Amino acid sequence: MKQKKKQEKEMEDLRSELRKYRRQGIELFLDGESSTPKEIARACVIAEDGTYMRDYAGEGGEIKRINFEFVEDK
């Protein structure tokens, strides 16, 4: 039960962070596809056999896009 609450908190924290980025006009992508904060947070929290790595893309010193790419555990 504690694990589920921890996952829910992690997911909500990440969703909140990603919503802030989106309000700033930063595009969000999950495995190369345009995505929502909810979809990304869910994928990150339930990922098995790996994790999602953030890749920040910018222009002129500003973040314009964040890509979440799955990286398999070896």
Backbone hydrogen bonds in HBPLUS format (Angstrom, degrees):
<---DONOR---> <-ACCEPTOR-->    atom                        ^
c    i                          cat <-CA-CA->   ^        H-A-AA   ^      H-
h    n   atom  resd res      DA  || num        DHA   H-A  angle D-A-AA Bond
n    s   type  num  typ     dist DA aas  dist angle  dist       angle   num
A0005-LYS N   A0001-MET O   3.20 MM   4  6.57 160.6  2.24 151.8 156.1     1
A0006-LYS N   A0002-LYS O   2.95 MM   4  6.17 154.2  2.01 149.1 156.7     2
A0007-GLN N   A0003-GLN O   2.94 MM   4  6.20 158.0  1.99 149.6 155.1     3
A0008-GLU N   A0004-LYS O   2.93 MM   4  6.18 158.5  1.98 150.0 156.0     4
A0009-LYS N   A0005-LYS O   2.97 MM   4  6.17 155.8  2.03 146.0 152.1     5
A0010-GLU N   A0006-LYS O   2.93 MM   4  6.18 163.5  1.96 151.7 156.3     6
A0011-MET N   A0007-GLN O   2.87 MM   4  6.05 159.6  1.91 150.4 156.2     7
A0012-GLU N   A0008-GLU O   2.97 MM   4  6.16 161.1  2.01 147.1 151.9     8
A0013-ASP N   A0009-LYS O   2.89 MM   4  6.05 161.7  1.93 153.4 158.7     9
A0014-LEU N   A0010-GLU O   3.00 MM   4  6.17 161.6  2.04 148.4 153.1    10
A0015-ARG N   A0011-MET O   2.91 MM   4  6.09 162.5  1.94 150.1 155.5    11
A0016-SER N   A0012-GLU O   2.97 MM   4  6.09 160.3  2.01 147.6 152.5    12
A0017-GLU N   A0013-ASP O   3.05 MM   4  6.31 159.4  2.09 145.9 151.4    13
A0018-LEU N   A0014-LEU O   2.89 MM   4  6.12 164.0  1.92 156.5 160.6    14
A0019-ARG N   A0015-ARG O   2.87 MM   4  6.06 148.5  1.97 147.6 156.4    15
A0020-LYS N   A0016-SER O   3.21 MM   4  6.48 152.8  2.28 145.8 151.7    16
A0021-TYR N   A0017-GLU O   3.20 MM   4  6.61 155.4  2.26 145.8 152.2    17
A0022-ARG N   A0018-LEU O   2.95 MM   4  6.20 162.3  1.98 149.3 154.1    18
A0023-ARG N   A0019-ARG O   2.93 MM   4  6.20 154.9  1.99 149.4 155.8    19
A0024-GLN N   A0020-LYS O   3.19 MM   4  6.45 133.3  2.42 138.8 150.6    20
A0024-GLN N   A0021-TYR O   2.97 MM   3  5.11 133.2  2.19  99.7 113.3    21
A0026-ILE N   A0021-TYR O   3.12 MM   5  5.41 162.2  2.15 146.0 141.0    22
A0025-GLY N   A0022-ARG O   2.89 MM   3  5.07 158.0  1.93 109.7 114.9    23
A0027-GLU N   A0064-LYS O   3.02 MM  37  6.33 162.6  2.05 143.5 138.0    24
A0066-ILE N   A0027-GLU O   2.88 MM  39  6.32 154.2  1.95 159.0 166.3    25
A0035-SER N   A0028-LEU O   2.97 MM   7  5.70 161.1  2.01 141.7 140.0    26
A0029-PHE N   A0066-ILE O   2.93 MM  37  6.22 152.0  2.01 164.8 163.5    27
A0068-PHE N   A0029-PHE O   2.81 MM  39  6.03 152.4  1.89 141.8 150.7    28
A0030-LEU N   A0033-GLU O   2.82 MM   3  5.32 157.8  1.87 154.4 154.7    29
A0033-GLU N   A0030-LEU O   3.10 MM   3  5.32 167.6  2.11 114.1 117.8    30
A0031-ASP N   A0068-PHE O   2.78 MM  37  5.97 173.2  1.78 161.5 163.9    31
A0040-ILE N   A0036-THR O   3.04 MM   4  6.25 168.1  2.06 159.6 162.7    32
A0041-ALA N   A0037-PRO O   2.93 MM   4  5.98 168.0  1.95 150.8 154.7    33
A0042-ARG N   A0038-LYS O   3.05 MM   4  6.14 163.4  2.08 148.1 152.8    34
A0043-ALA N   A0039-GLU O   3.05 MM   4  6.20 165.4  2.07 146.9 151.1    35
A0044-CYS N   A0040-ILE O   2.93 MM   4  6.12 161.3  1.97 155.5 160.5    36
A0045-VAL N   A0041-ALA O   3.05 MM   4  6.19 159.2  2.09 150.3 155.2    37
A0046-ILE N   A0042-ARG O   3.05 MM   4  6.17 160.6  2.09 155.2 160.0    38
A0073-ASP N   A0049-ASP O   2.94 MM  24  5.54 166.2  1.96 120.6 123.9    39
A0051-THR N   A0071-VAL O   2.94 MM  20  5.44 154.2  2.01 148.1 153.7    40
A0071-VAL N   A0051-THR O   2.73 MM  20  5.44 162.0  1.76 169.5 176.0    41
A0053-MET N   A0069-GLU O   2.83 MM  16  5.31 168.5  1.85 150.7 149.6    42
A0069-GLU N   A0053-MET O   2.95 MM  16  5.31 163.8  1.97 153.5 153.5    43
A0055-ASP N   A0067-ASN O   2.76 MM  12  4.97 143.3  1.89 148.2 157.4    44
A0067-ASN N   A0055-ASP O   2.89 MM  12  4.97 172.5  1.90 143.7 145.9    45
A0057-ALA N   A0065-ARG O   2.85 MM   8  5.12 173.2  1.85 159.7 158.2    46
A0064-LYS N   A0057-ALA O   2.83 MM   7  5.92 170.0  1.84 149.5 153.0    47
A0065-ARG N   A0057-ALA O   3.10 MM   8  5.12 152.7  2.18 151.7 149.5    48
A0059-GLU N   A0062-GLU O   2.86 MM   3  5.42 148.8  1.96 149.1 157.7    49
A0062-GLU N   A0059-GLU O   3.08 MM   3  5.42 162.6  2.11 113.8 119.4    50
